[in-house]
Amino acid sequence: MSHGHSHGGGGCRCAAEREEPPEQRGLAYGLYLRIDLERLQCLNESREGSGRGVFKPWEERTDRSKFVESDADEELLFNIPFTGNVKLKGIIIMGEDDDSHPSEMRLYKNIPQMSFDDTEREPDQTFSLNRDITGELEYATKISRFSNVYHLSIHISKNFGADTTKIFYIGLRGEWTELRRHEVTICNYEASANPADHRVHQVTPQTHFIS
């Protein structure tokens, strides 16, 4: 289980280190488009529905009018259903420059309707978090473990000592896979379907990397 967050240890890295121009970086964190927002849950949010607002375009991550804050204590639990299968590669967690910033994140895959009681089980991956007030630190997941995710739960278990936790942005990077009957197609978000591509997909699934 990975707990490190040093740049050398592979725990987190600046988004800028991925050597992407800004317009490409925004596309890379486009998995928010593949979340079923109507069914997304955030447990222990102080304002109902506010948890959905932190899943937004990377370019809007500094919009501090949208945030989620915990209620009874410092914990938050996001239940995130996707509209297909996802290969999750990285996560950004952006918070306040104070003790309300999350300090630990625990990830669970494919456990719909997860509750705080369920967080007693072993997570698929755990991260110790640094304060990130610009949305530049990415925490790289174990791709082999998160290669077939239809539901992601993010448990914010600790912060840096405040009574409540505040988050402004959660960015998800990876690939989205659309399920169609007996075939699987991995699509670029901006790719438009055409008959020629469809014939190819029936023979060999085509992979278009988002990142």
C-alpha positions in Angstrom: 0.0 0.0 0.0 1.5 3.3 -1.1 1.7 6.1 1.5 4.5 8.2 0.1 4.1 11.6 -1.3 7.6 12.6 -2.1 8.4 13.3 -5.7 11.1 10.7 -5.8 8.9 8.0 -4.3 6.3 8.2 -7.0 3.5 9.3 -4.6 2.7 12.7 -6.1 4.0 15.0 -8.8 3.3 18.4 -10.1 1.0 18.4 -13.1 3.4 20.7 -14.8 6.1 18.0 -14.6 4.0 15.9 -17.1 5.2 18.4 -19.7 1.8 19.1 -21.1 0.6 22.5 -22.5 -2.3 23.9 -20.5 -4.9 23.1 -23.1 -3.9 19.4 -23.1 -3.7 19.3 -19.3 -7.4 20.3 -19.0 -8.3 17.4 -21.4 -6.2 15.0 -19.3 -8.3 15.7 -16.2 -11.6 15.3 -18.1 -12.9 12.2 -16.3 -15.4 14.4 -14.5 -17.3 14.3 -17.7 -17.8 10.6 -17.2 -19.2 10.8 -13.7 -22.9 10.1 -13.2 -23.4 13.2 -11.2 -27.1 12.5 -10.4 -26.0 9.4 -8.4 -22.8 10.8 -6.9 -22.9 10.9 -3.1 -20.8 12.9 -0.6 -21.3 11.7 3.0 -20.9 14.2 5.8 -21.1 17.3 3.6 -22.3 20.4 5.5 -24.3 21.6 2.5 -26.4 19.1 0.6 -25.1 18.6 -3.0 -22.0 20.6 -2.5 -19.7 17.6 -3.0 -20.7 17.4 -6.7 -19.4 20.9 -7.3 -15.7 20.0 -6.7 -15.7 17.8 -9.8 -15.3 20.5 -12.4 -13.0 21.4 -15.4 -9.3 21.7 -14.5 -9.4 25.3 -15.8 -12.0 26.1 -13.2 -10.2 24.6 -10.3 -9.4 28.0 -8.8 -13.1 29.0 -8.6 -13.4 29.1 -4.9 -17.2 29.7 -5.0 -17.6 25.9 -5.4 -16.4 23.8 -2.5 -17.4 21.1 -0.1 -16.9 21.3 3.7 -17.4 18.4 6.1 -20.1 18.7 8.8 -19.8 16.6 12.0 -16.1 16.0 11.9 -13.2 16.1 9.5 -14.2 13.0 7.4 -15.7 13.1 3.9 -16.7 10.1 1.8 -17.3 10.5 -2.0 -19.2 7.7 -3.8 -18.5 8.3 -7.5 -20.3 6.2 -10.1 -18.9 6.4 -13.7 -21.0 6.0 -16.9 -18.6 3.3 -18.1 -15.4 1.7 -17.0 -12.3 3.8 -16.1 -8.6 3.2 -15.9 -7.7 5.7 -13.2 -4.2 7.0 -13.4 -4.0 10.0 -11.1 -5.9 12.3 -8.7 -5.5 15.9 -7.7 -6.9 17.2 -4.3 -7.0 20.9 -3.9 -7.8 22.5 -0.6 -7.4 25.6 1.6 -4.0 26.8 2.8 -4.8 25.9 6.4 -5.4 23.0 8.7 -8.7 22.2 6.9 -6.8 20.7 4.0 -7.0 16.9 3.7 -4.0 15.1 4.9 -5.0 11.5 4.0 -6.9 10.0 1.1 -8.0 6.4 0.9 -9.3 4.9 -2.4 -11.8 2.0 -2.8 -13.0 0.7 -6.1 -16.3 -0.9 -7.1 -18.1 -0.7 -3.8 -21.4 1.2 -4.6 -23.3 2.9 -1.8 -20.2 2.8 0.5 -20.7 4.0 4.1 -18.3 5.1 6.7 -18.7 1.7 8.4 -17.3 0.2 5.2 -14.1 2.3 5.5 -12.9 -0.2 8.1 -11.9 -2.5 5.4 -8.5 -2.3 3.7 -8.4 0.4 1.0 -7.1 -0.3 -2.5 -4.6 2.5 -2.1 -3.8 5.2 0.6 -2.1 8.5 0.1 -0.6 10.9 2.6 -1.4 14.3 1.1 0.5 17.6 0.9 -1.2 20.9 1.0 -2.1 21.9 -2.5 -3.8 25.3 -3.0 -3.2 25.5 -6.8 -4.3 22.1 -8.0 -0.9 21.1 -9.3 0.0 18.0 -7.3 -1.1 14.7 -8.8 -1.1 11.4 -6.8 -0.4 8.5 -9.2 -2.5 5.4 -8.6 -1.5 1.8 -9.0 -2.9 1.5 -12.6 -2.9 -2.3 -12.4 -5.3 -2.0 -9.4 -7.5 0.7 -10.9 -7.7 -0.5 -14.5 -11.4 -1.6 -14.5 -13.3 0.9 -12.2 -17.0 1.5 -12.6 -17.4 3.0 -9.1 -14.8 4.9 -7.1 -15.0 5.8 -3.4 -12.7 8.5 -2.0 -12.4 8.6 1.8 -10.9 11.7 3.2 -10.0 10.3 6.6 -7.9 13.1 8.1 -6.9 16.7 7.7 -4.1 18.7 9.3 -5.9 19.3 12.6 -9.0 21.5 11.9 -12.5 20.5 13.1 -13.7 20.3 9.5 -12.2 19.6 6.1 -12.6 21.8 3.0 -12.0 20.8 -0.6 -12.2 23.0 -3.7 -11.3 20.6 -6.5 -10.9 16.9 -7.2 -9.3 16.1 -10.5 -9.4 12.6 -12.0 -7.0 11.6 -14.8 -7.3 8.4 -16.9 -9.1 6.6 -19.6 -12.9 6.0 -20.0 -14.2 2.9 -21.6 -17.7 2.7 -23.1 -19.3 -0.7 -22.8 -21.4 -1.8 -25.9 -23.0 -5.2 -25.9 -20.1 -7.5 -26.8 -17.5 -4.9 -27.6 -15.4 -2.4 -25.7 -14.3 0.9 -27.2 -11.9 3.2 -25.5 -12.7 6.7 -26.7 -11.1 10.1 -26.8 -13.6 12.6 -25.4 -13.6 14.7 -28.5 -13.6 11.8 -31.0 -16.8 11.7 -33.1 -18.1 8.3 -34.2 -18.1 7.4 -37.8 -19.0 4.2 -39.6 -15.4 3.4 -40.6 -14.2 3.6 -37.0 -17.2 1.5 -35.9 -16.2 -1.3 -38.3 -12.7 -1.3 -36.9 -13.9 -1.4 -33.3 -15.9 -4.5 -34.0 -12.7 -6.3 -34.9 -10.1 -4.7 -32.7 -10.8 -2.2 -29.9 -9.0 1.1 -30.5 -7.3 2.9 -27.7 -7.0 6.7 -27.6 -5.0 7.9 -24.6 -6.5 10.9 -22.9 -3.3 11.8 -21.2 
